[in-house]
């Protein structure tokens, strides 16, 4: 009985080892098959596709000697001129280079300014003028000059505004601050904050 049971135990141990080896070989074969499939699948299966970035929209027209005049009650309200412009019909805008603006107010008050770059909305007639380095000089024929790097014209409110640092120079007066709202029609100017006034 003892011999028989030892033989049975030896046989069952051998069969268990065979099953374990067969299972281990099966796992190894499955891993190798998976690796083989990935290698055959190439990099497109392992690396996600990346969409190409959208290219900038091409201008509908390029214009040399761009000019835009806004009139009110038969009189010129303001005019903007640029050496070059790229016109985008879909966005209703023109991107300007080498810009000059003249604003005309009542009672003969005018303001002129020249900048490096600008953008005008051809529907609302709002525009932005900026300088690449240094400040724009907005010259009023009343004797005052406003210096800032960038300003926006709000055509509906007839307002010049900027969030940038500003300096206003006039006869025996200098005002500095941050941000400006100016109304050419009423000749009102409001510096928003950090105001300093110097009298010479």
FENKA-V691264 format. One record per residue. OMEGA is omega as a letter, one per 20 degrees, with the letter a starting at -180 (999 if undefined). D_LAST is the distance of its C-alpha to the last C-alpha in Angstrom with 2 decimals. Layout:
# FENKA-V691264
OMEGA:D_LAST + OMEGA:D_LAST
This chain:
# FENKA-V691264
a:124.77 + r:122.42 + a:122.74 + a:122.16 + r:119.03 + r:117.64 + r:118.27 + a:116.53 + a:113.54 + a:113.38 + a:113.56 + r:110.87 + r:108.59 + a:109.11 + r:108.39 + r:105.20 + r:104.01 + r:104.77 + a:102.83 + r:99.85 + a:99.91 + r:100.19 + r:97.25 + r:95.11 + r:96.03 + r:95.13 + r:91.63 + a:91.06 + r:92.26 + r:89.91 + r:86.87 + r:87.85 + r:88.36 + r:84.89 + a:83.28 + r:85.29 + r:84.12 + r:80.45 + r:80.90 + a:82.64 + r:79.98 + a:77.33 + a:73.63 + r:73.01 + a:74.84 + a:72.88 + a:69.33 + r:67.78 + r:66.69 + a:62.93 + r:61.62 + r:59.56 + a:55.87 + r:55.01 + r:53.65 + a:50.41 + r:51.15 + r:51.50 + r:49.51 + r:51.58 + r:50.05 + a:47.78 + r:45.88 + a:44.20 + a:41.76 + r:41.15 + a:39.67 + a:39.32 + r:38.41 + a:38.04 + r:38.86 + a:38.77 + r:40.68 + r:41.41 + r:37.79 + r:36.09 + r:33.99 + r:32.85 + a:34.29 + a:34.34 + r:35.73 + r:36.76 + r:38.61 + r:41.06 + r:42.01 + a:44.66 + r:46.03 + a:47.69 + a:49.74 + a:50.91 + a:47.41 + r:46.10 + r:43.21 + r:42.05 + a:40.30 + r:38.02 + r:36.88 + a:34.18 + r:32.78 + a:30.72 + r:29.88 + r:28.98 + a:28.51 + r:29.03 + r:28.18 + r:29.37 + r:28.04 + r:27.37 + r:24.55 + r:24.98 + r:23.68 + r:24.90 + r:25.07 + a:27.32 + a:28.77 + a:31.62 + r:33.69 + r:34.33 + r:36.97 + r:37.94 + a:40.47 + r:42.63 + a:43.90 + a:40.89 + r:38.52 + r:35.97 + r:34.35 + r:32.33 + r:30.26 + r:29.24 + a:28.32 + r:30.44 + a:27.72 + a:23.98 + r:22.17 + r:22.89 + r:20.30 + a:20.86 + r:19.57 + a:19.57 + r:20.23 + r:17.92 + r:14.98 + r:14.26 + r:15.58 + r:17.05 + r:18.05 + a:21.12 + a:24.52 + r:26.72 + r:26.91 + r:29.81 + r:30.58 + a:32.75 + a:34.67 + a:36.37 + a:33.24 + a:31.05 + r:28.56 + r:26.45 + r:26.27 + r:25.84 + a:26.40 + r:24.46 + a:21.03 + r:18.31 + r:14.71 + r:13.23 + r:10.60 + r:9.92 + r:8.38 + a:4.59 + r:6.00 + a:7.93 + r:11.18 + r:13.99 + a:17.52 + r:21.19 + a:22.94 + r:22.07 + a:24.01 + r:23.02 + a:25.24 + a:24.97 + a:27.35 + a:25.36 + r:21.88 + r:21.52 + r:19.82 + r:20.54 + a:19.40 + a:22.52 + a:21.70 + a:19.67 + r:16.49 + a:13.20 + r:9.99 + r:6.51 + a:3.80 + 999:0.00
